[in-house]
Structures are given as structure tokens and as C-alpha cells.
Amino acid sequence: MLSPKTIEIIKSTVPVLEVHGTAITKRFYQMLFTKHPELLNIFNHANQKQGRQQHALANAVYAAAKHIDQLETILPVVKQIGHKHRSLGILPEHYPIVGENLLAAIKDVLGNAATDEILQAWAEAYGVIADAFISVEAEMYEKAERQQGGWAGFRAFRVAKKEQESDVITSFYLVPQDGNAIAAYEPGQYVSVKMEIPGEKNVHIRQYSLSDSPGKPYYRISVKRVDEEEGRPAGKVSNYLHEQIQADDVLWLSAPAGDFVLDSEETRPIVFLSGGVGQTPLISMLQTVVERQPNRPATFIHAAQNSQVHALKSQVEELADKHRQLSVYWCYSQPTERDVESKAYHKAGHIELPWLKEMLATPNASFYVCGPVDFMRAMNTLLKQCGVADSDIHVEFFGPAASL
Ligand code: HEM
């Protein structure tokens, strides 16, 4: 239990953290990786370089500090992050390391302003926050291991099939090398892939959504090759998967995780809105809906640049042919000439309000949205303009959670 005085200190220093938060976490990472270079095997270097994880951690610290006397109110967020941590293999013994370095960074950046009293209060508060994460994650580890076909840590999977889905997306069908059962998962969940790349000092871990419905004897991931762009290096893991990993090669996976999942109790119409490779968890959900809820109206709207980068198109079209409950719409922002000639899409340009309103037979639906950050923001605004309640919009975007 924190004393009222400690709580007061923590709350009064939140504004200071908000000003210096990013500087503190930047310094924190420098210190952390200098003292504990082995942690470079867990953290995503690309996110580090772009400063994304710094913001995620800074935001998490503000949120926790603001709610330090009622941490239960941020439990859903702790669980969301806990899924990611469990999937990465973060353990209780990692928390004091992060705590020590975070405190040292606060001291370093704030200088004399960080009095002993303030540092002591933050040390105590960090302990309380860390305990909340550790206990949530302990339950998740137990569940992952106890579940039938489940496992702890990383398990070897053989690539049973590699299938190109578009110019930029390739699917990998993965079966466990030990020949035993695999854990069930909820549509929308992801796995972490741990990859050793020849010539690289550290191993890399990346999360990929499972892109098929559960109940199959394999896991399928559909990976976008991340090409170099201005301000962003090429994706090391995605390129290695595309170029080097072939059928019969081995990938190391942790058990499925994630809380962006289909609410299968719900029977109202369901609408999926996806941008680019963000469609992967939604395709798992879509397949599950048509398999298990044959009377539930479903709409699948997918935005891509054009047919060349539009993955899994024929698979979704086959579903629509087979299941009357399903309506499918493609929006191409940059259709090719052939797309125009063959009428390969339903809408040119981005998804816009009048078009979306027309497509949505009823706003009384449950919406699942996944794609890049800009896409998510645009869809969120459009759905609100259509009168959809926040509680009916389920979202996940790719990359670290930008805000809590
Ligand atoms: C991801 C917060 C402790 C390693 C994250 C994210 C947040 C966060 C907000 C982003 C989640 C997302 O991407 O959806 C925290 C907080 C902690 C804590 C508040 C302490 C109370 C730790 C510890 C470790 C760790 C002890 C291990 C040393 C990671 C890694 C990621 C992550 C590797 C994935 C992101 C990346 O690789 O860039 N954490 N974390 N975290 N966390 Fe933590």
C-alpha cells in the first residue's frame, strides 16, 4: 500500500513526467541496453530506432501514475500490454532491471529537481505498477502452458507450406515439429516469431496475426514484406521470411496471445474494415463467423492500393460466393489500368462517408477495424459520423500501442 504522501508526490510529478517523459525513456533505454545488452534480444530494434516504443512506455508510465491509487481502472490496458509481454517472454526478474534504470534515467534528466523524496516515491510506485503487470502476466503464462496443446516459451514449428498472396504478402503454414497438438486460439490473436538471422548479433522477435480460423492442424501467418522507405529501414524479419525461409525450415513461436478478438457471443451484424495487411486478424474472424454463425450478416470492406498488393482476395471472394450472409467490398486508392478495365474494385480512392453510409445496411452493427494508424484514425472518425457508439468499435493497429 502506498502512503497518501507518496500518492500525492506521484500525482504532482505527473506533469513533470509529461514534459520530460520522452527524454526520460530515451535515456532509460540507453542505460538499459548499455547495462543489459542481452535485452536487445527481446526489444524490437526497428521500433526503438523510430522512437515508437519510447512513446508507448512513456504513455504507459503517465497513465499508471495518474491512476496510481486506483490501478484497477487501467486493468484492461495492463492486460493488453501483458499479452504482448507474455508473448515476448517477459519475466518477473526483468521488472527490477527496468525499474532501476527508469529511476536512474529520471534522476539523470531531472537533475536536482529529482529529490530523494521524489525518487523514493517513484521507486515505490513503480513497484506497485510492476506487481500489477507481474500478476496479470503470471496468470497468462499459466493459462498458455496449461491449455491443451499449449506451451511456455518458444516452440519449434516447421513451415509446411509457403504461399505468395500478393506482391508484398506471403503466407506461412506452420505445424509443430514435435508432432503434438497445437493450442486453440481466438480469432484475432497473434503469435511471436523469434528469428535468428545470419550475421545479426541479436535475435529478433516479431508479432504476426494468425490469419486463418482456429481449429486447423496448423497456424497460418500472412506476412507483409516491409520495404525500405524514407525514414524507415527495410524490415529485417519480414524480408528474411520472404526471401530465405522456405518449406521445411523451422520457425520458433510463442503461444497465441492478444485481446483484439472476436466477440462470438454477439449476434448483431458484423462489419470488418481493414487497411493493407491489417486484414489478417479480420480474415481469421471473418472465417470464424461464416463457419460458426451462418445467420449473422457480415460485411468485409478492405482498402488496398490496388490488386497487385491485395492479398487473400480470392479466398474472401470464395467465402462470399459460398455464404450468402457475407458482402464484400474492395477500395483501391491507386487502381492500376488493369484494375480499371477488369472492374477489380468497388470504389476508387479512400473510404469516404457517403460511400460508407451507403454500404452499411445498418449502423446497429459491431465493427472490427485494423490497419495502419492513419487508416484507424480515419475509420474511427467516419464510424462516429455514422452514429456508431464507441463500445461497438473494436480496434487494433499494427505496431506498439501509441496511446492508452
Ligand atoms: C511493450 C509498458 C515492463 C519489454 C510495451 C508496451 C507498453 C509497455 C505500453 C507497448 C505495448 C504494445 O505494443 O501493444 C510497460 C510498462 C512496464 C513494462 C508500463 C513496467 C511496469 C517491461 C519489462 C520488459 C518490457 C520489464 C522487459 C525487460 C517490452 C517489450 C515490448 C514491450 C520488448 C515490445 C515492444 C518492442 O519491442 O518495441 N511495454 N512495459 N516491458 N515491453 Fe513493456
Boltz pocket constraint, residues with backbone or C-beta under 6 A from the ligand:
constraints:
  - pocket:
      binder: B
      contacts: [[A, 39], [A, 42], [A, 43], [A, 44], [A, 45], [A, 47], [A, 48], [A, 53], [A, 56], [A, 57], [A, 60], [A, 61], [A, 64], [A, 80], [A, 81], [A, 84], [A, 85], [A, 88], [A, 90], [A, 91], [A, 94], [A, 95], [A, 96], [A, 98], [A, 126], [A, 129], [A, 130], [A, 133], [A, 205], [A, 399], [A, 400], [A, 401]]
      max_distance: 6.0
